[in-house]
Amino acid sequence: MPLKVFPDGARNAVYAFLGIPYAQPPVGSLRFAPAKAHSGWNRTLQAMSMQPLCPQLSDTIYDESADGSILARAVPFNEDCLYLNIWTPETGLRYGQLPMLVIITGEDFAYDWPRNRINGLDFAAAENVVVVSIQYRSNIYGWLGLGREHRQLPGNYGLSDIQLALRWIHSNANHFGGNAKQITLLGHGSGALLALANALESKQQLKQLILMSPGAVTYALDAGHQQRIVDTGRVLVQKLGCQFEEAQRRQLLLCLRRKSSEDLLRAYESVYNHGNGSLQLGVQLSNNVPLEQHLANASLPPLLLGISSNEGALLQDYWLHVAREGADSLHSYINQTLLPNVLRFMQLEEQAGAAQLAAIRWRYFNDGASVGQLLWGMQRLLSESLYETPFLRLLQLLQSNSSQRLSYAYIFDQSHAHAMDMRGRQNLFGGASHSSDLPLLLGPSLFQQISRRRFNVEEEQLCRKLRGAFASFIKGGNPTPGRIYDAWLPYTLERPFVYSLGELAKSLVFPTGQAAAQIEQLVQSEQATELTADRSLSRMNRHDVKQSYVTNNQLDSGYDQHLRRVFGFWQVLLPAQEAELREAGGTLGQRVRLLEAHADAARYRQGFYAMLGLSWRKGGRATKRESTGTAISNNNNSNTNNNQRVRRPRQLQPYDEQPMGHKAANSARGNRTGTGATAGAGARNGDTGDEAAVAELLDTVRNKYEQNMAFKNWQYQLTCDKF
């Protein structure tokens, strides 16, 4: 028996079937075993409330609330957790054959959102689509394995849950008004990686595939990921004291199944360490081959995939605690924890040397940066390395293997207001943070549950645009059907079109003004403070808003150029050998020399204008001296002889043989004294020393300008042609 709900503003009711079991409880002999189909039920099932999530770690970033506190009431977890939640429009039960959207959420293969569970109430009512969410096993319960060839502990239990749930949905779609031939699978976070893995491994036919914020996809699914998961599994087996039973595989399973839930989670926490551990679990693909080969061999449905503009802005309270200790503590955390984790995910840990680390610090952490600027740099570091670079790589892999494959790429941004994530935390640093797209996509009910207020005008219009594009793709495979001027074009290598869902800023910079003051207050306060926003349930007056949300991105957002620049830094510059960074030869050496020339050009330009002024003033004085008569001229000659006796010319090295840092100083000395090889030659030709110095300086500035233009041309080719 379902719940009949009338969403706010909807014309029709929605039936919510909550807590439908699709598999037998994975307890006892089914712990660490593939999911088995549920045997069914004889009586009427009271499907009126969501069932507990599968066991996961508590007191984490995903348990934090809007005010920075941990949940006052513990969220219940249970190993009996394999359930579905279905939202069906009333018209679907009457007429049937509605398209279906199946949602998989998750973070780091370890968590699901415990506080604000997703629901498809508003999406089903507004778009006339059947919405389904899947609960599955994660962390040690879903991914502990010793290799797919291991008969007793192969792993991939969470993936088996999702595959069994999809088979159940396919078999029972008609009972909920859905069309089994029109199922779209949507994954968010690590759920996006699971959705892609299911499409690569399963033979079940999906109509479309949506990947939202997939993260480090190459690290999670590329070649070598199986060995990393097996190594982590062996460490966990040892921590649980079951390594002696590994030779007898049946005894190994018995040992693991006798462990309590607390013991399993404690062992996993010691390895995972809130994402800071070097060993991690996850899904395993068959045939340990590169992801590119998997994509080449698979027949994927049309894809819609994208990320948020500032994914790394999912601010952790631990960052704030460290930031309140000062910039030195934050630098220590960056050097000892954050950078090693990023390099590991980017697979640069083994080849990262001092030059690479210096390049990363130069890009994200300026010398003398404030605490707020360091926090902003940490967010940009995570956004560009763990989301933007893998996102572009995935787009390239999808298109390089099949030119006929449809892939629609997007970037989600919320620049008109502070974006709110699934915890209810608002982002003060600009852009849209990780998970801020889910409350707007799924509608006002989830948004109101999280923020305790209704949509304002801008949020409502952005919700309609986001939800309308996704619904059009679910129904027909095209997010903007029938449009010409503002059509959402597929992403191809020849036309890398990235659509902007929202008002995308040209570039993210550190906030100023009121936002900077709020960041300073956030860092200095003992507890995270909320924005002074109205959290009441009253609807905002539409006339109070001066300017409504209007999109300005009806054509290509140009975001692909930003992705290519970031990709060039992480995948071309940093993987270079340490020796090439030190030596003067090679592409990087040329870049260093051109950077130095670019810096010297500014100094020579300033000296050039100074010498022009000096030459003009001396020329004026010489004219006056000629008009005063012979006596003054004789005095000037005697003064010149005295100056020649006092100021002895300094022997200078040829200009090309001098170090670059000394050229400006030597040129300045030559200009002041009117000496030097070039000055002497100019004097012999009838020119004064100052005129010769100016001529030399003009040649130097011209050479530096040409080097500067060569550097700019090289930069353009680096960002556009090679990537």
C-alpha positions in Angstrom: 0.0 0.0 0.0 1.6 3.3 -1.1 1.4 6.8 0.1 -0.7 9.3 -1.9 1.0 12.7 -1.9 -0.1 16.0 -3.4 3.1 18.0 -4.1 3.0 21.7 -3.6 1.9 23.4 -6.9 1.3 20.1 -8.8 -1.9 19.3 -10.6 -1.9 15.6 -10.0 -1.1 13.3 -7.1 1.9 11.1 -6.8 2.0 7.6 -5.3 5.1 6.9 -3.3 6.0 3.2 -2.9 8.7 3.4 -0.2 10.8 0.5 1.1 10.2 -2.2 -1.4 12.6 -5.1 -1.0 14.2 -6.3 -4.2 16.7 -8.8 -2.7 17.0 -11.0 0.3 18.6 -9.3 3.4 22.4 -9.6 3.0 23.0 -11.0 6.5 24.3 -14.3 7.8 25.4 -16.5 4.9 24.6 -13.8 2.4 27.0 -11.3 3.9 29.9 -10.8 1.4 27.9 -12.6 -1.2 26.2 -11.5 -4.4 22.7 -10.3 -4.0 19.9 -12.9 -4.3 16.4 -12.1 -5.5 13.7 -11.6 -3.0 11.2 -14.4 -2.7 8.2 -12.0 -2.6 5.4 -11.5 -0.1 2.0 -12.9 0.3 0.3 -10.1 2.2 -0.2 -6.5 1.3 3.1 -4.7 1.7 2.9 -1.4 3.7 5.3 0.6 1.5 4.9 3.9 3.4 8.3 4.7 4.8 11.9 4.5 3.7 14.1 1.8 5.2 17.5 2.3 6.9 20.6 2.7 4.8 23.3 0.1 4.7 25.9 0.5 7.4 28.4 3.3 6.8 30.8 5.4 8.8 29.4 8.2 11.0 30.7 11.5 12.1 31.9 12.4 8.6 31.5 15.4 6.3 28.3 13.9 5.0 26.8 13.9 8.5 27.4 17.7 9.0 24.5 20.0 9.1 24.0 23.6 7.8 25.3 25.2 11.1 28.4 23.0 11.2 27.2 20.6 13.9 27.0 16.9 13.6 23.6 15.3 13.7 22.1 15.4 17.1 20.1 12.2 16.4 21.9 9.2 15.1 20.8 8.0 11.7 19.7 4.3 11.8 21.7 1.8 9.7 20.9 -1.8 9.1 22.5 -4.6 7.1 19.0 -5.4 5.9 19.0 -2.5 3.5 18.4 -3.6 -0.1 15.2 -1.7 -0.9 13.7 0.5 -3.6 11.8 3.7 -3.4 9.4 4.5 -6.2 7.4 7.6 -7.1 4.7 7.2 -9.7 2.4 10.0 -11.1 -1.3 9.2 -10.8 -1.6 9.2 -14.6 1.1 6.5 -14.7 -1.1 4.1 -12.7 -4.0 4.9 -14.9 -2.5 4.7 -18.4 1.1 3.3 -17.8 4.0 3.3 -20.2 5.8 6.3 -18.6 9.5 6.7 -19.0 11.5 5.7 -15.9 14.4 7.4 -14.1 16.5 5.2 -11.8 18.8 7.2 -9.4 22.0 5.9 -7.8 23.8 8.2 -5.3 26.9 7.8 -3.3 30.3 9.3 -2.3 33.7 7.7 -2.4 32.2 4.2 -2.6 31.7 4.6 1.1 28.6 6.7 1.9 25.2 7.7 0.9 23.5 10.9 2.1 22.2 10.0 5.6 20.4 13.2 6.6 18.6 14.4 3.5 17.5 11.3 1.6 16.7 12.0 -2.1 13.2 11.8 -3.3 11.6 12.0 -6.7 8.3 13.4 -5.6 8.4 16.7 -7.5 10.3 15.4 -10.5 7.6 12.7 -11.0 4.7 15.2 -10.6 6.2 17.9 -12.8 7.6 15.8 -15.7 5.3 12.8 -15.7 8.2 10.3 -15.1 8.4 7.3 -12.8 11.4 7.9 -10.4 13.2 5.1 -8.6 16.0 5.3 -6.1 18.2 2.3 -5.2 19.7 1.4 -1.8 22.8 -0.8 -2.1 25.8 -1.9 -0.1 28.9 0.3 0.0 32.3 0.5 1.8 33.6 -2.8 3.2 30.1 -4.4 2.9 29.9 -3.7 -0.8 33.5 -3.8 -2.1 35.7 -6.1 0.0 37.3 -8.6 -2.3 40.4 -10.4 -3.1 40.0 -10.4 -6.9 37.3 -11.4 -9.3 38.9 -14.8 -9.7 38.6 -15.5 -6.0 35.7 -17.9 -5.6 34.7 -17.1 -2.1 35.5 -13.3 -1.8 35.4 -11.8 -5.3 34.0 -8.4 -4.3 31.6 -6.2 -6.3 28.7 -6.9 -4.0 27.4 -3.4 -4.4 27.4 -3.7 -8.2 25.5 -7.0 -7.9 22.9 -5.1 -5.8 22.4 -2.5 -8.5 22.2 -5.1 -11.3 19.6 -7.1 -9.4 17.6 -4.0 -8.7 17.6 -3.1 -12.4 16.4 -6.6 -13.3 13.6 -6.2 -10.7 12.6 -2.8 -12.1 12.6 -4.2 -15.6 10.3 -7.1 -14.6 7.9 -5.0 -12.6 7.8 -1.7 -14.4 4.3 -2.2 -15.7 2.9 -2.5 -12.1 4.1 1.0 -11.4 3.0 2.6 -14.7 6.5 2.5 -16.2 7.9 1.5 -19.5 10.6 -1.2 -19.2 12.0 -0.2 -22.6 12.6 3.4 -21.6 14.7 3.2 -18.5 17.3 6.0 -17.9 20.0 5.4 -15.2 21.3 8.4 -13.4 24.3 8.3 -11.1 25.7 11.1 -8.9 29.1 11.1 -7.3 30.5 7.6 -7.0 27.0 6.6 -8.1 27.9 7.9 -11.5 30.9 5.6 -11.6 28.7 2.7 -10.7 26.2 3.6 -13.4 29.0 3.7 -16.0 30.4 0.4 -14.6 27.0 -1.2 -14.9 26.6 0.0 -18.5 30.0 -1.5 -19.3 29.5 -4.8 -17.5 25.8 -5.6 -17.8 23.9 -6.7 -20.8 20.7 -5.0 -19.6 19.6 -2.4 -22.2 19.3 1.2 -21.0 17.7 3.9 -23.0 19.9 6.7 -21.7 22.7 7.2 -19.2 23.3 10.3 -17.0 26.5 10.9 -15.1 26.6 13.8 -12.6 29.9 14.8 -11.0 31.6 11.5 -11.7 34.9 12.5 -10.1 38.2 10.7 -10.6 36.9 8.2 -13.2 40.2 7.2 -14.6 41.6 6.4 -11.1 38.6 4.3 -10.2 38.1 2.4 -13.4 41.3 2.5 -15.4 43.9 -0.3 -15.6 45.5 -1.2 -12.2 42.4 -0.5 -10.1 41.8 -4.2 -9.4 45.2 -4.7 -7.9 44.7 -1.7 -5.6 41.4 -3.1 -4.4 42.9 -6.5 -3.8 45.7 -5.0 -1.8 43.2 -3.1 0.3 41.2 -6.2 0.8 44.2 -8.2 2.1 45.0 -5.4 4.5 41.4 -5.4 5.8 41.5 -9.2 6.2 44.7 -8.9 8.3 43.2 -6.1 10.4 40.2 -8.3 11.1 42.4 -11.2 12.1 41.2 -13.6 9.4 44.5 -13.9 7.4 45.2 -17.3 8.8 41.9 -18.7 7.3 42.7 -17.2 3.8 44.2 -20.5 2.6 40.9 -22.2 3.4 38.5 -19.9 1.7 35.4 -21.2 3.4 36.9 -20.6 6.7 37.8 -17.0 5.6 34.2 -16.3 4.8 33.1 -17.7 8.2 35.6 -15.6 10.0 34.4 -12.4 8.2 30.8 -13.2 8.8 31.3 -13.7 12.5 32.6 -10.1 12.9 30.3 -7.5 14.2 29.3 -4.5 12.3 31.4 -2.3 14.6 34.5 -4.3 13.9 34.0 -4.2 10.2 33.5 -0.4 10.1 36.4 0.2 12.5 38.8 -1.8 10.3 37.5 0.0 7.2 37.9 3.4 8.9 41.5 2.7 9.7 42.2 2.2 6.0 39.9 4.8 4.5 40.7 7.5 7.1 38.0 9.9 5.7 39.3 9.7 2.2 42.9 10.4 3.3 44.1 6.7 3.3 46.3 5.4 0.5 44.2 2.2 0.2 40.6 2.3 -1.0 37.9 0.0 -2.1 35.6 0.2 -5.1 34.0 -1.4 -8.1 36.1 -3.8 -10.2 35.7 -4.1 -14.0 36.3 -7.4 -15.7 39.5 -8.0 -17.7 42.0 -5.7 -16.0 42.5 -3.5 -19.1 42.5 0.2 -19.6 39.2 2.1 -19.5 39.7 3.2 -23.1 39.5 -0.5 -24.2 36.3 -1.0 -22.1 34.7 2.0 -23.7 35.8 0.8 -27.2 34.2 -2.6 -26.7 31.0 -1.5 -25.0 27.8 -0.4 -26.7 26.8 2.6 -24.6 23.4 4.4 -24.9 23.3 8.2 -25.3 25.0 10.0 -22.4 24.4 13.2 -20.6 27.3 14.1 -18.3 28.5 17.1 -16.4 30.0 18.6 -13.3 29.5 21.7 -11.1 31.6 24.8 -11.5 33.3 24.5 -8.1 33.1 20.9 -7.0 35.7 21.2 -4.4 33.7 23.8 -2.4 32.0 21.1 -0.4 33.7 22.7 2.7 34.7 20.4 5.5 34.4 21.5 9.1 37.9 20.0 9.7 39.3 22.5 7.2 37.8 25.3 9.3 39.2 23.9 12.5 42.7 23.8 11.0 42.2 27.3 9.4 41.5 28.8 12.8 44.9 27.7 14.0 46.5 29.9 11.4 48.0 29.8 8.0 51.0 27.7 9.1 48.7 24.9 10.2 46.8 25.1 7.0 50.0 24.9 5.0 51.1 21.8 7.0 47.7 20.1 6.2 48.1 21.0 2.5 51.6 19.6 2.3 51.2 16.5 4.4 47.6 15.4 3.6 45.9 17.2 0.7 48.7 17.2 -1.9 49.6 13.5 -1.4 46.0 12.6 -1.8 45.5 14.6 -5.0 48.7 13.2 -6.5 47.6 9.7 -5.7 44.2 10.2 -7.4 46.0 11.8 -10.4 48.4 8.8 -10.5 51.4 11.2 -10.1 52.5 10.1 -6.7 55.6 8.2 -7.9 56.9 10.8 -10.3 56.1 13.9 -8.2 59.3 15.8 -7.4 60.2 19.1 -5.9 59.6 20.9 -9.2 56.1 19.5 -9.6 55.1 20.3 -6.0 56.5 23.8 -6.5 54.4 24.2 -9.7 51.2 23.1 -7.8 51.9 25.5 -5.0 52.6 28.3 -7.5 49.2 27.7 -9.2 47.0 27.4 -6.2 48.8 28.8 -3.1 50.5 32.1 -3.5 53.2 33.3 -1.1 51.7 35.3 1.7 48.1 34.2 1.0 45.6 34.7 3.8 43.7 31.8 5.4 40.7 32.5 3.3 42.7 32.5 0.1 44.3 29.2 1.1 40.9 27.7 1.6 39.9 29.0 -1.8 43.0 27.5 -3.3 42.3 24.1 -1.7 38.9 24.1 -3.3 40.2 25.0 -6.7 42.9 22.3 -6.3 40.3 19.6 -5.7 37.9 20.9 -8.4 40.5 21.0 -11.1 42.4 17.8 -10.3 39.6 15.4 -9.2 36.7 16.6 -11.3 37.6 18.9 -14.2 40.6 17.0 -15.5 39.0 13.5 -15.4 35.8 15.0 -16.8 37.6 16.2 -20.0 39.5 12.9 -20.2 36.3 10.9 -20.1 34.7 13.1 -22.8 37.8 12.5 -25.0 37.7 8.7 -24.4 34.0 8.5 -25.2 34.4 10.3 -28.5 37.8 8.8 -29.5 36.4 5.3 -29.6 33.1 6.0 -31.4 32.3 9.1 -33.4 28.6 8.0 -33.6 28.2 7.9 -29.8 26.0 10.7 -28.5 27.4 12.6 -25.5 25.9 15.8 -24.2 28.2 17.7 -21.8 27.3 20.4 -19.4 28.6 22.6 -16.6 26.3 23.6 -13.8 26.8 26.9 -12.1 24.8 29.1 -9.7 26.5 32.5 -9.7 23.5 34.7 -8.7 23.4 33.3 -5.2 25.3 31.1 -2.8 24.8 27.5 -3.9 23.5 25.1 -1.3 24.7 21.5 -1.1 22.9 18.4 0.2 23.9 19.2 3.8 22.3 22.6 3.7 25.6 24.4 3.7 25.9 27.5 1.5 29.0 28.1 -0.5 30.7 31.5 0.1 33.5 30.9 -2.3 31.7 31.3 -5.6 30.4 28.8 -8.1 28.3 25.7 -7.5 29.7 23.2 -5.0 29.5 19.4 -5.2 25.9 18.1 -4.8 24.3 21.6 -5.1 22.6 20.4 -8.3 20.6 17.7 -6.7 18.2 19.9 -4.6 17.5 22.0 -7.7 17.1 19.0 -10.0 14.7 17.0 -7.7 12.5 19.9 -6.9 11.2 22.1 -4.1 10.3 19.4 -1.7 13.9 18.2 -1.2 15.1 21.8 -1.3 12.6 22.8 1.4 13.6 19.8 3.5 17.2 20.8 3.4 17.1 24.6 3.6 13.8 25.1 5.5 12.6 27.7 3.0 11.0 27.8 -0.4 12.6 28.6 -3.7 13.2 32.3 -4.6 12.6 33.4 -8.2 16.1 32.7 -9.4 16.2 29.2 -7.9 12.8 28.3 -9.2 13.8 29.3 -12.8 17.1 27.5 -12.5 15.2 24.4 -11.2 12.9 24.5 -14.2 15.7 24.8 -16.7 17.7 22.0 -15.1 14.8 19.7 -14.6 13.3 20.5 -18.1 16.6 19.6 -19.9 17.0 16.4 -18.0 13.4 15.4 -18.5 13.7 16.0 -22.3 16.7 13.8 -22.4 15.0 11.1 -20.4 12.0 11.1 -22.7 13.6 11.5 -26.1 17.4 11.4 -25.8 17.8 15.1 -26.6 17.9 17.7 -23.8 16.8 20.6 -26.0 14.4 19.2 -28.7 13.1 21.5 -31.4 15.5 24.3 -30.6 17.8 26.0 -33.1 19.4 29.1 -31.6 20.0 27.8 -28.1 20.2 24.1 -29.0 22.3 21.8 -26.8 24.7 20.2 -29.3 26.5 16.9 -28.8 30.1 16.9 -27.7 32.6 15.9 -30.4 36.3 16.2 -30.8 35.8 18.5 -33.7 33.2 20.6 -31.8 33.7 20.3 -28.1 30.4 21.8 -27.0 29.8 22.2 -23.3 26.4 23.6 -22.4 26.1 25.9 -19.4 23.2 25.1 -17.0 23.2 28.3 -15.1 24.9 31.7 -15.5 28.5 30.6 -15.8 31.1 33.2 -14.7 34.1 33.7 -17.0 36.5 32.7 -14.3 36.3 31.9 -10.6 38.3 34.3 -8.4 38.6 34.8 -4.7 35.4 36.6 -3.5 35.6 40.2 -2.5 33.2 42.5 -0.6 30.5 41.0 1.6 31.4 37.4 0.7 35.0 38.0 1.8 33.8 39.4 5.1 31.6 36.4 5.6 34.5 34.1 4.9 36.6 35.9 7.4 33.8 35.6 10.0 33.5 32.0 9.2 37.2 31.3 9.8 37.4 33.4 13.0 34.3 32.1 14.6 34.3 29.0 16.8 31.3 27.5 15.0 30.4 27.8 11.4 27.9 30.6 11.0 25.0 30.6 8.7 24.2 33.3 6.2 21.6 35.7 7.3 18.9 34.2 5.0 15.3 33.8 5.7 14.8 30.2 6.7 11.0 30.4 7.2 8.6 28.5 5.1 6.9 31.6 3.8 7.1 32.2 0.0 9.3 35.0 -1.2 7.5 37.9 -2.8 8.3 37.8 -6.5 8.3 41.6 -6.7 11.1 41.8 -4.1 13.6 40.5 -6.6 15.1 43.3 -8.7 16.3 41.0 -11.5 15.1 37.5 -12.3 17.4 34.8 -13.5 18.0 35.0 -17.2 20.4 32.7 -18.9 23.1 34.3 -21.0 24.6 31.1 -22.3 22.4 30.3 -25.3 25.4 29.4 -27.3 28.5 27.4 -26.4 29.7 28.3 -22.9 33.4 28.1 -23.9 34.1 26.0 -20.8 36.0 23.5 -22.9 38.9 26.0 -23.2 39.1 26.2 -19.4 39.1 22.4 -19.2 41.9 22.1 -21.7 44.0 24.6 -19.8 43.5 22.6 -16.6 44.1 19.3 -18.4 47.3 20.7 -19.9 48.6 21.6 -16.4 47.8 18.2 -14.8 48.3 15.8 -17.7 51.1 17.4 -19.7 53.2 19.8 -17.5 53.3 17.8 -14.2 53.9 14.3 -15.6 57.1 15.5 -17.3 60.3 14.2 -16.0 62.0 16.0 -13.2 65.2 16.3 -15.2 63.4 18.2 -17.9 62.2 20.7 -15.4 65.7 21.3 -14.2 67.5 21.4 -17.5 67.3 24.2 -19.9 66.5 22.0 -22.9 63.1 20.6 -23.9 59.7 22.2 -24.1 59.6 23.0 -20.4 63.0 24.5 -20.4 62.0 26.7 -23.3 58.9 27.8 -21.3 61.1 28.8 -18.4 63.4 30.8 -20.5 60.5 32.6 -22.2 58.9 33.3 -18.8 62.2 34.9 -17.8 62.3 36.9 -21.0 58.7 38.0 -20.4 59.6 39.2 -16.9 62.8 41.0 -18.2 60.8 42.8 -20.9 58.9 44.8 -18.3 62.1 45.9 -16.6 63.7 46.9 -19.9 60.6 48.8 -20.9 60.8 50.9 -17.7 64.5 51.6 -18.3 63.8 52.5 -21.9 61.3 55.3 -21.0 63.7 56.5 -18.3 66.5 56.8 -20.9 64.3 58.7 -23.3 63.6 61.3 -20.7 67.3 61.5 -19.8 68.3 61.9 -23.4 65.7 64.7 -23.9 66.8 66.6 -20.9 70.5 66.4 -21.9 69.7 67.4 -25.5 67.9 70.5 -24.1 70.9 71.4 -21.9 73.3 71.0 -24.8 71.3 73.5 -26.9 71.5 76.1 -24.2 75.2 75.6 -23.8 75.8 76.2 -27.5 74.0 79.6 -27.2 76.0 80.9 -24.2 79.3 81.3 -26.0 82.9 80.0 -26.3 83.9 80.4 -22.6 81.2 78.1 -21.3 82.0 75.6 -24.1 85.6 75.6 -22.9 84.5 75.0 -19.3 82.3 72.1 -20.5 85.3 70.6 -22.3 87.4 70.8 -19.2 84.6 69.2 -17.1 84.3 66.4 -19.7 88.0 65.7 -19.4 87.7 65.7 -15.6 84.8 63.2 -15.8 86.8 61.0 -18.1 89.6 61.0 -15.6 87.3 60.2 -12.7 84.9 57.8 -14.3 86.8 54.9 -15.8 84.9 52.7 -18.2 84.0 49.3 -16.9 84.8 46.4 -19.2 81.5 44.5 -19.8 81.0 41.0 -21.1 79.3 40.6 -24.5 75.6 40.9 -23.9 74.7 37.4 -25.1 77.2 35.9 -22.7 75.9 37.6 -19.6 73.4 35.9 -17.3 69.8 37.1 -18.0 69.4 38.5 -14.5 72.5 40.7 -14.9 71.7 42.1 -18.4 69.3 44.8 -17.1 71.8 46.0 -14.5 74.7 46.1 -16.9 72.6 48.0 -19.5 71.6 50.5 -16.8 75.2 51.0 -15.8 76.2 51.5 -19.4 73.4 54.0 -19.9 74.4 56.0 -16.9 78.1 56.3 -17.7 77.8 56.4 -21.5 80.4 53.7 -21.7 80.5 50.1 -22.9 81.3 48.6 -26.3 78.2 49.8 -28.0 78.5 53.3 -26.5 82.1 53.5 -27.6 81.2 52.5 -31.1 78.5 55.0 -31.2 80.9 57.8 -30.1 83.3 56.8 -32.8 80.6 57.2 -35.3 79.8 60.7 -34.2 77.0 59.8 -31.7 77.0 60.7 -28.1 77.2 57.9 -25.4 73.6 58.5 -24.4 72.3 58.1 -27.9 74.3 54.9 -28.3 72.9 53.6 -25.0 69.4 54.4 -26.1 70.0 52.6 -29.4 71.3 49.5 -27.5 68.3 49.7 -25.2 65.9 49.8 -28.1 67.5 46.7 -29.6 67.3 44.9 -26.3 63.6 45.9 -25.8 62.8 44.8 -29.3 64.5 41.4 -28.7 62.6 41.0 -25.4 59.3 41.9 -27.1 59.9 39.3 -29.8 60.6 36.7 -27.1 57.5 37.7 -25.2 55.4 37.3 -28.3 56.9 33.9 -29.0 56.0 32.9 -25.5 52.4 34.0 -26.0 52.2 32.1 -29.3 53.7 29.0 -27.6 51.1 29.3 -24.8 48.2 29.5 -27.3 49.5 26.4 -29.1 49.9 24.6 -25.8 46.3 25.2 -24.8 44.5 24.9 -28.1 46.5 22.9 -30.6 48.0 20.1 -28.5 45.1 19.3 -26.2 
